[in-house]
Amino acid sequence: MHRLGFGTMRLTGPGIWGEPADHDEAIAVLRRAVELGINLIDTADSYGPEVAERLIAEALYPYPPGLVIATKAGLQRPGPDKWVEDGRPEHLRAACEGSLRRLRLQRIDLFQLHRIDPKVPMEDQIGALLTLQREGKIRHIGLSEVKVDQIEAVRRLTPVVSVQNRYNLVDRTSEDVLNYCTRENLGFIPWFPLAVGDLAKPGGPLAPIAQRLKVLPSQVAIAWLLKKSPVMLPIPGTSKVKHLEENTAAALIELDDATMEQLERLPAAR
């Protein structure tokens, strides 16, 4: 895996609902991502819903060798900006089989449980994934938005290869999860990696560092993630080719220890 992936949430309409505002640009973004060497595309059946997965297949099928498409299941979408956990085994199976059809895959390389549904026994949710794995429909199992004790509980039932939690320069509430993944050599996929708010604006706290390095504040935020841990796999998403190219260029930025210390001192939620 390359250290920088692409997240497809922002390819859909407002509220992560419906078709993209510019269909051709969305297709161009996906194709350009692969041209730039990105080999991890992260998506979910709930993005659209179903829209992002269909766009991936339209843009990239037949898939180039080495491309990993990771998808997620475990949420229902009653409307724009609305998300409801659904970890019932029958829902997870239907979601997986739907993703296979839309993505035109025989097997999903990384299938992630979008949330652990508190209404359903965890053993039943993981059991459904294990059944799908035995049937050859998924290869690896990942988790999303989990705490350390939940990861450990799941790992007592099955190997886990990745964890996807919200994490960025100004929201480090999952620091303990990142540290755990680093120790255990589990991939950590930070979603919302560019939620830097005021930090990315001209004149913000990242501006002096970005100016000194002759890069964009958003690129500093991505470079910080990459330097933070060797298991970090950021998936910045965008609906514009220009922004995709800017984000990808961040992988070439090497932050020295003094710059990292300066960034670590910035206020963040923990």
Backbone as CSV, one residue per row, in Angstrom:
resi,resn,N_x,N_y,N_z,CA_x,CA_y,CA_z,C_x,C_y,C_z
1,MET,0.828,-1.195,0.000,0.000,0.000,0.000,0.866,1.251,0.000
2,HIS,0.512,2.227,-0.822,1.131,3.536,-0.712,0.549,4.226,0.517
3,ARG,1.254,5.238,1.022,0.873,5.841,2.292,-0.293,6.818,2.174
4,LEU,-0.716,7.151,0.960,-1.795,8.119,0.788,-2.866,7.513,-0.101
5,GLY,-4.095,7.458,0.431,-5.214,6.929,-0.330,-6.171,8.035,-0.741
6,PHE,-7.332,7.622,-1.227,-8.351,8.580,-1.638,-9.696,8.161,-1.066
7,GLY,-10.377,9.092,-0.393,-11.696,8.842,0.159,-12.779,9.403,-0.746
8,THR,-13.839,8.638,-0.951,-14.839,8.988,-1.964,-16.093,9.653,-1.414
9,MET,-16.145,9.928,-0.122,-17.366,10.497,0.454,-17.791,11.780,-0.253
10,ARG,-16.819,12.641,-0.568,-17.141,13.963,-1.124,-17.478,13.926,-2.612
11,LEU,-17.475,12.758,-3.220,-17.865,12.663,-4.622,-19.382,12.715,-4.793
12,THR,-20.125,12.553,-3.711,-21.585,12.508,-3.795,-22.172,13.904,-3.631
13,GLY,-23.507,13.981,-3.613,-24.186,15.263,-3.500,-24.179,15.817,-2.090
14,PRO,-24.815,16.978,-1.874,-24.869,17.613,-0.547,-25.473,16.662,0.493
15,GLY,-24.888,16.696,1.690,-25.346,15.790,2.733,-24.948,14.353,2.491
16,ILE,-23.933,14.145,1.623,-23.470,12.800,1.212,-24.675,12.030,0.677
17,TRP,-25.445,12.729,-0.173,-26.716,12.186,-0.646,-26.874,12.494,-2.138
18,GLY,-27.135,11.469,-2.915,-27.424,11.681,-4.319,-26.182,11.780,-5.198
19,GLU,-26.436,12.117,-6.440,-25.386,12.153,-7.445,-24.501,13.388,-7.289
20,PRO,-23.274,13.323,-7.823,-22.378,14.485,-7.739,-22.901,15.645,-8.570
21,ALA,-22.522,16.850,-8.169,-22.926,18.035,-8.930,-22.323,18.010,-10.331
22,ASP,-21.111,17.466,-10.441,-20.428,17.384,-11.732,-19.955,15.947,-11.930
23,HIS,-20.755,15.170,-12.628,-20.465,13.750,-12.810,-19.127,13.531,-13.514
24,ASP,-18.875,14.284,-14.572,-17.643,14.093,-15.339,-16.408,14.412,-14.506
25,GLU,-16.506,15.434,-13.661,-15.375,15.773,-12.799,-15.125,14.671,-11.777
26,ALA,-16.196,14.086,-11.246,-16.051,12.989,-10.285,-15.329,11.804,-10.923
27,ILE,-15.694,11.476,-12.155,-15.024,10.385,-12.864,-13.561,10.743,-13.110
28,ALA,-13.310,11.997,-13.479,-11.935,12.442,-13.743,-11.085,12.376,-12.478
29,VAL,-11.669,12.709,-11.331,-10.939,12.656,-10.063,-10.486,11.221,-9.776
30,LEU,-11.386,10.265,-9.911,-11.037,8.869,-9.640,-9.937,8.376,-10.573
31,ARG,-10.045,8.713,-11.849,-9.026,8.265,-12.799,-7.683,8.942,-12.554
32,ARG,-7.726,10.210,-12.184,-6.478,10.925,-11.909,-5.823,10.387,-10.637
33,ALA,-6.617,9.987,-9.666,-6.055,9.422,-8.435,-5.191,8.209,-8.752
34,VAL,-5.682,7.334,-9.611,-4.918,6.148,-9.980,-3.690,6.542,-10.793
35,GLU,-3.829,7.522,-11.682,-2.684,7.996,-12.465,-1.577,8.524,-11.560
36,LEU,-1.951,9.121,-10.429,-0.974,9.686,-9.502,-0.333,8.632,-8.597
37,GLY,-0.742,7.387,-8.748,-0.132,6.309,-7.974,-0.888,5.903,-6.736
38,ILE,-2.055,6.493,-6.494,-2.865,6.091,-5.341,-3.398,4.681,-5.591
39,ASN,-3.212,3.796,-4.625,-3.692,2.425,-4.817,-4.622,1.952,-3.699
40,LEU,-5.155,2.912,-2.912,-6.205,2.610,-1.936,-7.353,3.581,-2.171
41,ILE,-8.492,3.055,-2.566,-9.705,3.840,-2.726,-10.658,3.422,-1.610
42,ASP,-11.039,4.367,-0.757,-11.919,4.069,0.371,-13.323,4.568,0.071
43,THR,-14.309,3.707,0.309,-15.685,4.074,0.026,-16.607,3.398,1.035
44,ALA,-17.914,3.457,0.783,-18.909,2.814,1.643,-20.221,2.724,0.885
45,ASP,-21.024,1.717,1.206,-22.328,1.611,0.562,-23.230,2.786,0.943
46,SER,-22.925,3.429,2.065,-23.762,4.532,2.558,-23.448,5.867,1.905
47,TYR,-22.395,5.966,1.107,-22.052,7.231,0.458,-22.934,7.414,-0.781
48,GLY,-23.976,8.154,-0.609,-24.892,8.413,-1.714,-26.363,8.230,-1.373
49,PRO,-26.828,7.106,-0.828,-26.117,5.833,-0.730,-25.931,5.174,-2.097
50,GLU,-24.931,4.314,-2.156,-24.580,3.495,-3.318,-23.900,4.268,-4.444
51,VAL,-23.978,5.599,-4.411,-23.476,6.410,-5.526,-21.969,6.275,-5.692
52,ALA,-21.221,6.414,-4.596,-19.756,6.404,-4.697,-19.250,5.086,-5.259
53,GLU,-19.835,3.977,-4.822,-19.383,2.676,-5.332,-19.648,2.562,-6.833
54,ARG,-20.794,3.031,-7.293,-21.089,2.976,-8.726,-20.126,3.839,-9.532
55,LEU,-19.777,5.002,-8.998,-18.838,5.883,-9.691,-17.462,5.232,-9.808
56,ILE,-17.036,4.554,-8.764,-15.730,3.875,-8.787,-15.680,2.866,-9.921
57,ALA,-16.719,2.031,-10.021,-16.743,1.019,-11.075,-16.805,1.671,-12.455
58,GLU,-17.613,2.716,-12.588,-17.719,3.392,-13.879,-16.383,3.980,-14.321
59,ALA,-15.654,4.535,-13.359,-14.402,5.211,-13.698,-13.230,4.255,-13.887
60,LEU,-13.184,3.187,-13.100,-11.943,2.422,-13.006,-12.019,0.969,-13.452
61,TYR,-13.207,0.418,-13.620,-13.307,-0.983,-14.038,-13.015,-1.107,-15.536
62,PRO,-12.233,-2.116,-15.944,-11.530,-3.124,-15.140,-10.379,-2.507,-14.352
63,TYR,-10.255,-2.929,-13.115,-9.330,-2.280,-12.201,-7.875,-2.618,-12.517
64,PRO,-6.989,-1.636,-12.354,-5.561,-1.901,-12.586,-4.993,-2.813,-11.505
65,PRO,-3.987,-3.591,-11.828,-3.371,-4.473,-10.822,-2.876,-3.673,-9.627
66,GLY,-3.084,-4.224,-8.445,-2.590,-3.591,-7.227,-3.526,-2.600,-6.590
67,LEU,-4.639,-2.268,-7.236,-5.580,-1.313,-6.652,-6.421,-2.009,-5.591
68,VAL,-6.454,-1.427,-4.390,-7.257,-1.953,-3.293,-8.477,-1.044,-3.102
69,ILE,-9.656,-1.633,-3.186,-10.883,-0.888,-2.912,-11.420,-1.355,-1.567
70,ALA,-11.470,-0.433,-0.621,-11.981,-0.717,0.713,-13.367,-0.105,0.835
71,THR,-14.327,-0.898,1.269,-15.651,-0.342,1.483,-16.115,-0.649,2.901
72,LYS,-17.269,-0.097,3.253,-17.784,-0.226,4.615,-19.266,-0.533,4.580
73,ALA,-19.742,-1.134,5.678,-21.165,-1.400,5.843,-21.506,-1.270,7.320
74,GLY,-22.780,-1.070,7.594,-23.217,-0.975,8.988,-24.020,0.270,9.295
75,LEU,-24.381,1.033,8.245,-25.189,2.236,8.428,-26.357,2.241,7.451
76,GLN,-27.493,2.732,7.921,-28.624,3.027,7.058,-28.677,4.531,6.820
77,ARG,-29.210,4.942,5.658,-29.283,6.361,5.309,-30.742,6.771,5.080
78,PRO,-31.434,7.245,6.106,-32.816,7.685,5.910,-32.945,9.002,5.168
79,GLY,-31.863,9.769,5.042,-31.931,11.038,4.337,-30.584,11.745,4.365
80,PRO,-30.469,12.917,3.707,-29.211,13.671,3.694,-28.714,13.965,5.104
81,ASP,-27.407,13.746,5.311,-26.756,14.009,6.599,-27.332,13.184,7.740
82,LYS,-28.036,12.106,7.428,-28.604,11.232,8.468,-27.971,9.854,8.358
83,TRP,-27.545,9.348,9.519,-26.834,8.073,9.571,-27.358,7.280,10.764
84,VAL,-27.751,6.028,10.549,-28.301,5.186,11.610,-27.576,3.846,11.599
85,GLU,-27.034,3.449,12.749,-26.327,2.169,12.821,-27.270,1.006,12.524
86,ASP,-26.763,0.030,11.789,-27.509,-1.200,11.540,-26.511,-2.340,11.389
87,GLY,-26.264,-3.018,12.488,-25.310,-4.114,12.490,-25.958,-5.487,12.447
88,ARG,-27.231,-5.548,12.082,-27.891,-6.852,11.969,-27.176,-7.702,10.906
89,PRO,-26.931,-8.960,11.209,-26.220,-9.806,10.239,-26.854,-9.804,8.856
90,GLU,-28.183,-9.797,8.786,-28.822,-9.807,7.466,-28.553,-8.518,6.701
91,HIS,-28.446,-7.387,7.432,-28.125,-6.128,6.755,-26.682,-6.129,6.269
92,LEU,-25.755,-6.614,7.090,-24.352,-6.633,6.697,-24.147,-7.531,5.479
93,ARG,-24.840,-8.658,5.430,-24.733,-9.539,4.261,-25.279,-8.855,3.013
94,ALA,-26.465,-8.260,3.144,-27.060,-7.593,1.979,-26.180,-6.442,1.508
95,ALA,-25.587,-5.714,2.457,-24.717,-4.593,2.096,-23.483,-5.093,1.358
96,CYS,-22.884,-6.174,1.845,-21.692,-6.727,1.203,-22.010,-7.189,-0.215
97,GLU,-23.100,-7.908,-0.373,-23.445,-8.420,-1.693,-23.804,-7.281,-2.650
98,GLY,-24.421,-6.225,-2.120,-24.696,-5.060,-2.951,-23.419,-4.358,-3.381
99,SER,-22.461,-4.246,-2.461,-21.179,-3.616,-2.793,-20.431,-4.418,-3.853
100,LEU,-20.468,-5.739,-3.732,-19.819,-6.585,-4.736,-20.406,-6.343,-6.126
101,ARG,-21.720,-6.223,-6.197,-22.367,-5.998,-7.498,-21.998,-4.625,-8.065
102,ARG,-22.115,-3.597,-7.216,-21.858,-2.241,-7.722,-20.404,-2.044,-8.107
103,LEU,-19.497,-2.626,-7.334,-18.070,-2.466,-7.602,-17.566,-3.455,-8.660
104,ARG,-18.411,-4.406,-9.033,-18.057,-5.425,-10.025,-16.853,-6.243,-9.557
105,LEU,-16.902,-6.646,-8.302,-15.831,-7.424,-7.701,-16.324,-8.822,-7.335
106,GLN,-15.415,-9.775,-7.339,-15.690,-11.099,-6.808,-15.414,-11.167,-5.314
107,ARG,-14.480,-10.304,-4.872,-14.110,-10.273,-3.457,-13.683,-8.860,-3.094
108,ILE,-14.110,-8.409,-1.915,-13.716,-7.090,-1.417,-12.458,-7.259,-0.564
109,ASP,-11.383,-6.552,-0.927,-10.106,-6.723,-0.223,-10.184,-6.292,1.238
110,LEU,-10.848,-5.166,1.515,-10.974,-4.685,2.886,-12.417,-4.276,3.124
111,PHE,-13.093,-4.997,4.001,-14.493,-4.734,4.334,-14.530,-4.252,5.783
112,GLN,-14.984,-3.021,5.977,-14.914,-2.387,7.292,-16.310,-2.246,7.907
113,LEU,-16.418,-2.558,9.181,-17.662,-2.336,9.911,-17.742,-0.852,10.247
114,HIS,-18.712,-0.166,9.632,-18.773,1.295,9.721,-18.945,1.774,11.160
115,ARG,-19.730,1.066,11.930,-19.901,1.317,13.358,-20.244,-0.006,14.024
116,ILE,-19.870,-0.167,15.286,-20.377,-1.283,16.070,-21.738,-0.862,16.597
117,ASP,-22.765,-1.544,16.157,-24.139,-1.194,16.509,-24.419,-1.635,17.941
118,PRO,-24.717,-0.684,18.853,-24.958,-1.073,20.247,-26.236,-1.880,20.432
119,LYS,-27.101,-1.923,19.415,-28.376,-2.643,19.526,-28.229,-4.120,19.178
120,VAL,-27.080,-4.500,18.640,-26.863,-5.871,18.172,-25.633,-6.444,18.868
121,PRO,-25.701,-7.675,19.388,-24.499,-8.250,20.013,-23.298,-8.168,19.070
122,MET,-22.176,-7.719,19.611,-20.983,-7.563,18.783,-20.592,-8.885,18.130
123,GLU,-20.753,-9.980,18.867,-20.387,-11.287,18.325,-21.199,-11.619,17.067
124,ASP,-22.456,-11.158,17.029,-23.284,-11.411,15.851,-22.797,-10.602,14.646
125,GLN,-22.394,-9.354,14.910,-21.912,-8.501,13.824,-20.612,-9.048,13.238
126,ILE,-19.676,-9.379,14.121,-18.395,-9.917,13.640,-18.593,-11.300,13.045
127,GLY,-19.511,-12.067,13.613,-19.806,-13.390,13.067,-20.285,-13.316,11.628
128,ALA,-21.087,-12.288,11.318,-21.560,-12.109,9.942,-20.397,-11.839,9.003
129,LEU,-19.433,-11.023,9.448,-18.265,-10.738,8.621,-17.402,-11.992,8.431
130,LEU,-17.281,-12.784,9.485,-16.492,-14.010,9.377,-17.131,-14.995,8.399
131,THR,-18.457,-15.048,8.410,-19.140,-15.920,7.453,-18.883,-15.461,6.024
132,LEU,-18.979,-14.162,5.796,-18.699,-13.615,4.465,-17.250,-13.876,4.058
133,GLN,-16.354,-13.816,5.026,-14.941,-14.085,4.754,-14.741,-15.550,4.360
134,ARG,-15.395,-16.451,5.088,-15.276,-17.881,4.760,-15.848,-18.189,3.371
135,GLU,-16.846,-17.417,2.977,-17.458,-17.613,1.658,-16.622,-16.994,0.539
136,GLY,-15.531,-16.319,0.898,-14.655,-15.722,-0.101,-15.126,-14.385,-0.623
137,LYS,-16.092,-13.762,0.055,-16.627,-12.486,-0.420,-15.855,-11.287,0.097
138,ILE,-15.140,-11.466,1.199,-14.256,-10.419,1.699,-12.921,-11.052,2.081
139,ARG,-11.862,-10.261,1.978,-10.533,-10.770,2.307,-10.133,-10.380,3.727
140,HIS,-10.091,-9.077,3.999,-9.670,-8.593,5.308,-10.807,-7.834,5.985
141,ILE,-10.769,-7.799,7.317,-11.786,-7.110,8.123,-11.161,-5.886,8.779
142,GLY,-11.864,-4.765,8.701,-11.445,-3.532,9.363,-12.574,-2.982,10.218
143,LEU,-12.234,-2.052,11.084,-13.208,-1.430,11.983,-13.189,0.074,11.780
144,SER,-14.273,0.732,12.188,-14.354,2.186,12.075,-15.022,2.766,13.317
145,GLU,-14.498,3.899,13.766,-15.017,4.617,14.934,-15.132,3.700,16.150
146,VAL,-14.000,3.198,16.573,-13.957,2.280,17.709,-12.956,2.771,18.753
147,LYS,-13.134,2.273,19.959,-12.209,2.534,21.050,-11.275,1.332,21.205
148,VAL,-10.223,1.521,21.986,-9.209,0.473,22.124,-9.814,-0.816,22.662
149,ASP,-10.681,-0.714,23.672,-11.250,-1.935,24.244,-12.128,-2.672,23.235
150,GLN,-12.774,-1.933,22.330,-13.579,-2.577,21.296,-12.694,-3.293,20.281
151,ILE,-11.586,-2.663,19.919,-10.657,-3.327,18.992,-10.158,-4.631,19.599
152,GLU,-9.785,-4.582,20.863,-9.272,-5.779,21.524,-10.333,-6.866,21.590
153,ALA,-11.583,-6.464,21.846,-12.671,-7.447,21.911,-12.880,-8.110,20.557
154,VAL,-12.842,-7.329,19.495,-13.017,-7.896,18.157,-11.831,-8.784,17.796
155,ARG,-10.640,-8.373,18.165,-9.447,-9.153,17.820,-9.407,-10.501,18.536
156,ARG,-10.191,-10.644,19.607,-10.299,-11.953,20.246,-11.145,-12.906,19.395
157,LEU,-11.893,-12.334,18.452,-12.752,-13.141,17.581,-12.152,-13.357,16.192
158,THR,-11.375,-12.349,15.727,-10.843,-12.418,14.373,-9.696,-11.440,14.209
159,PRO,-8.755,-11.694,13.308,-7.745,-10.685,13.001,-8.396,-9.431,12.403
160,VAL,-7.846,-8.283,12.739,-8.274,-6.989,12.214,-7.048,-6.337,11.588
161,VAL,-7.188,-5.805,10.361,-6.016,-5.234,9.698,-5.980,-3.714,9.744
162,SER,-7.129,-3.081,10.004,-7.142,-1.616,9.964,-8.232,-1.048,10.861
163,VAL,-8.012,0.208,11.251,-8.982,0.962,12.041,-9.141,2.326,11.383
164,GLN,-10.387,2.736,11.187,-10.657,4.033,10.577,-11.431,4.897,11.567
165,ASN,-10.739,5.874,12.164,-11.339,6.795,13.129,-11.146,8.234,12.663
166,ARG,-11.991,9.115,13.140,-11.809,10.534,12.863,-10.548,11.009,13.581
167,TYR,-9.662,11.636,12.816,-8.398,12.098,13.396,-7.775,13.114,12.455
168,ASN,-7.372,14.238,12.998,-6.678,15.262,12.225,-5.936,16.175,13.189
169,LEU,-5.319,17.191,12.640,-4.448,18.047,13.444,-5.176,18.723,14.604
170,VAL,-6.465,19.015,14.433,-7.202,19.707,15.494,-8.209,18.808,16.203
171,ASP,-8.255,17.533,15.849,-9.123,16.581,16.540,-8.346,15.307,16.777
172,ARG,-7.711,15.238,17.946,-6.872,14.088,18.261,-7.461,13.248,19.385
173,THR,-8.795,13.189,19.421,-9.447,12.413,20.475,-9.153,10.917,20.337
174,SER,-8.746,10.477,19.152,-8.405,9.063,18.947,-6.905,8.801,19.061
175,GLU,-6.204,9.670,19.776,-4.750,9.500,19.927,-4.397,8.151,20.536
176,ASP,-5.187,7.705,21.526,-4.891,6.419,22.159,-5.115,5.265,21.181
177,VAL,-6.103,5.406,20.303,-6.337,4.373,19.295,-5.187,4.347,18.290
178,LEU,-4.734,5.523,17.866,-3.584,5.589,16.963,-2.360,4.948,17.604
179,ASN,-2.097,5.266,18.858,-0.939,4.688,19.548,-1.048,3.162,19.617
180,TYR,-2.258,2.678,19.870,-2.483,1.226,19.920,-2.202,0.601,18.556
181,CYS,-2.729,1.214,17.503,-2.519,0.682,16.149,-1.039,0.698,15.775
182,THR,-0.326,1.745,16.200,1.103,1.828,15.916,1.845,0.683,16.596
183,ARG,1.516,0.442,17.873,2.156,-0.662,18.609,1.846,-2.017,17.995
184,GLU,0.592,-2.186,17.564,0.135,-3.488,17.073,0.288,-3.649,15.555
185,ASN,0.817,-2.626,14.904,1.026,-2.646,13.449,-0.280,-2.863,12.691
186,LEU,-1.323,-2.146,13.108,-2.595,-2.126,12.389,-2.669,-0.828,11.591
187,GLY,-3.151,-0.903,10.359,-3.315,0.314,9.584,-4.295,1.267,10.263
188,PHE,-3.948,2.545,10.328,-4.840,3.557,10.905,-5.227,4.517,9.786
189,ILE,-6.511,4.533,9.452,-7.020,5.356,8.358,-7.772,6.536,8.964
190,PRO,-7.175,7.731,8.990,-7.841,8.876,9.609,-8.868,9.483,8.663
191,TRP,-10.151,9.370,9.015,-11.126,10.024,8.147,-11.288,11.476,8.592
192,PHE,-11.719,12.303,7.663,-11.780,13.753,7.872,-10.387,14.321,8.131
193,PRO,-9.364,13.892,7.351,-7.988,14.293,7.647,-7.696,15.762,7.411
194,LEU,-8.557,16.451,6.653,-8.308,17.864,6.359,-9.267,18.790,7.088
195,ALA,-9.875,18.316,8.160,-10.786,19.167,8.927,-9.973,20.105,9.810
196,VAL,-9.212,20.958,9.172,-8.307,21.828,9.930,-8.913,23.194,10.205
197,GLY,-10.102,23.475,9.678,-10.794,24.711,10.010,-9.942,25.947,9.847
198,ASP,-9.854,26.742,10.900,-9.106,27.994,10.849,-7.620,27.781,10.573
199,LEU,-7.125,26.585,10.878,-5.699,26.336,10.677,-5.299,26.406,9.204
200,ALA,-6.255,26.115,8.316,-5.925,26.084,6.887,-6.157,27.421,6.198
201,LYS,-6.714,28.373,6.908,-7.034,29.655,6.290,-5.803,30.550,6.216
202,PRO,-5.786,31.467,5.253,-4.680,32.434,5.195,-4.573,33.190,6.515
203,GLY,-3.360,33.281,7.028,-3.164,33.956,8.301,-3.384,33.084,9.517
204,GLY,-3.769,31.828,9.310,-3.975,30.914,10.424,-2.672,30.373,10.968
205,PRO,-2.738,29.543,12.023,-1.520,29.028,12.657,-0.609,28.213,11.738
206,LEU,-1.181,27.592,10.693,-0.342,26.817,9.777,0.321,27.674,8.706
207,ALA,-0.164,28.889,8.555,0.315,29.743,7.463,1.835,29.989,7.510
208,PRO,2.425,30.314,8.679,3.877,30.554,8.694,4.689,29.331,8.277
209,ILE,4.263,28.145,8.739,4.971,26.926,8.365,4.823,26.663,6.872
210,ALA,3.586,26.815,6.370,3.337,26.590,4.945,4.137,27.563,4.087
211,GLN,4.203,28.822,4.525,4.947,29.829,3.765,6.431,29.495,3.747
212,ARG,6.960,29.069,4.887,8.384,28.731,4.969,8.716,27.550,4.062
213,LEU,7.816,26.573,4.004,8.047,25.380,3.186,7.602,25.564,1.736
214,LYS,6.941,26.724,1.469,6.411,27.010,0.124,5.382,25.959,-0.317
215,VAL,4.482,25.645,0.600,3.400,24.692,0.325,2.094,25.279,0.862
216,LEU,1.004,24.533,0.711,-0.292,24.971,1.213,-0.502,24.500,2.649
217,PRO,-1.271,25.246,3.449,-1.574,24.787,4.813,-2.193,23.389,4.841
218,SER,-3.082,23.086,3.901,-3.690,21.750,3.863,-2.639,20.671,3.628
219,GLN,-1.610,20.997,2.839,-0.541,20.028,2.591,0.282,19.784,3.847
220,VAL,0.460,20.820,4.649,1.155,20.649,5.932,0.372,19.693,6.823
221,ALA,-0.966,19.847,6.835,-1.802,18.989,7.675,-1.687,17.523,7.269
222,ILE,-1.639,17.252,5.965,-1.487,15.876,5.495,-0.086,15.351,5.790
223,ALA,0.930,16.186,5.562,2.308,15.774,5.843,2.487,15.453,7.319
224,TRP,1.797,16.214,8.183,1.862,15.943,9.629,1.313,14.559,9.938
225,LEU,0.186,14.202,9.311,-0.384,12.874,9.523,0.596,11.784,9.108
226,LEU,1.206,11.931,7.944,2.118,10.915,7.433,3.342,10.738,8.328
227,LYS,3.788,11.836,8.917,4.965,11.783,9.799,4.601,11.234,11.180
228,LYS,3.333,11.379,11.544,2.898,11.063,12.904,3.091,9.590,13.262
229,SER,2.827,8.686,12.297,2.941,7.255,12.580,3.192,6.493,11.289
230,PRO,4.000,5.442,11.340,4.251,4.650,10.130,3.038,3.847,9.682
231,VAL,2.006,3.702,10.520,0.818,2.941,10.117,-0.290,3.856,9.605
232,MET,-0.023,5.161,9.533,-1.031,6.128,9.110,-1.289,6.027,7.602
233,LEU,-2.575,5.962,7.232,-2.978,5.901,5.823,-4.061,6.949,5.570
234,PRO,-3.687,8.218,5.408,-4.699,9.257,5.178,-5.445,9.039,3.866
235,ILE,-6.718,9.434,3.854,-7.541,9.289,2.650,-8.262,10.614,2.353
236,PRO,-7.522,11.701,2.134,-8.194,12.969,1.846,-9.073,12.844,0.605
237,GLY,-10.286,13.365,0.714,-11.225,13.281,-0.393,-11.527,14.649,-0.969
238,THR,-11.928,14.675,-2.214,-12.279,15.918,-2.886,-13.089,15.571,-4.123
239,SER,-13.787,16.549,-4.643,-14.522,16.360,-5.896,-13.864,17.109,-7.047
240,LYS,-12.655,17.648,-6.818,-11.966,18.438,-7.832,-10.579,17.862,-8.113
241,VAL,-10.239,17.752,-9.395,-8.931,17.234,-9.771,-7.816,18.112,-9.215
242,LYS,-7.977,19.426,-9.265,-6.949,20.341,-8.763,-6.643,20.077,-7.293
243,HIS,-7.684,19.934,-6.483,-7.471,19.672,-5.055,-6.835,18.302,-4.834
244,LEU,-7.236,17.323,-5.642,-6.633,15.993,-5.539,-5.130,16.076,-5.762
245,GLU,-4.719,16.806,-6.786,-3.289,16.925,-7.083,-2.552,17.647,-5.970
246,GLU,-3.183,18.662,-5.376,-2.563,19.357,-4.246,-2.411,18.418,-3.054
247,ASN,-3.458,17.650,-2.763,-3.399,16.733,-1.627,-2.334,15.663,-1.829
248,THR,-2.264,15.122,-3.039,-1.299,14.059,-3.307,0.141,14.561,-3.197
249,ALA,0.365,15.805,-3.585,1.711,16.381,-3.498,2.208,16.469,-2.058
250,ALA,1.273,16.445,-1.104,1.669,16.523,0.301,2.518,15.336,0.727
251,ALA,2.379,14.212,0.030,3.166,13.028,0.377,4.652,13.238,0.124
252,LEU,4.997,14.254,-0.655,6.405,14.533,-0.962,7.044,15.481,0.045
253,ILE,6.240,16.012,0.966,6.745,16.982,1.939,7.305,16.250,3.148
254,GLU,8.523,16.568,3.515,9.158,15.956,4.682,9.274,17.000,5.782
255,LEU,8.548,16.801,6.857,8.600,17.728,7.990,9.713,17.310,8.944
256,ASP,10.546,18.268,9.341,11.605,17.936,10.287,11.042,17.907,11.712
257,ASP,11.872,17.448,12.656,11.406,17.273,14.034,10.978,18.597,14.662
258,ALA,11.681,19.668,14.340,11.330,20.969,14.920,9.951,21.426,14.443
259,THR,9.660,21.191,13.170,8.344,21.556,12.639,7.259,20.687,13.261
260,MET,7.533,19.406,13.433,6.558,18.528,14.072,6.266,18.984,15.494
261,GLU,7.311,19.374,16.222,7.099,19.865,17.593,6.265,21.131,17.592
262,GLN,6.505,21.994,16.632,5.716,23.229,16.520,4.245,22.902,16.259
263,LEU,3.996,21.952,15.381,2.623,21.565,15.077,1.960,20.887,16.276
264,GLU,2.724,20.085,16.998,2.159,19.380,18.159,1.707,20.349,19.248
265,ARG,2.282,21.539,19.267,1.908,22.512,20.295,0.632,23.266,19.957
266,LEU,0.121,23.110,18.730,-1.118,23.777,18.369,-2.280,23.187,19.164
267,PRO,-3.245,24.014,19.550,-4.396,23.505,20.319,-5.144,22.438,19.539
268,ALA,-5.547,21.382,20.246,-6.301,20.302,19.605,-7.219,19.669,20.622
269,ALA,-8.338,19.151,20.130,-9.217,18.366,20.981,-8.569,17.000,21.228
270,ARG,-8.587,16.557,22.475,-7.978,15.269,22.811,-8.964,14.443,23.622
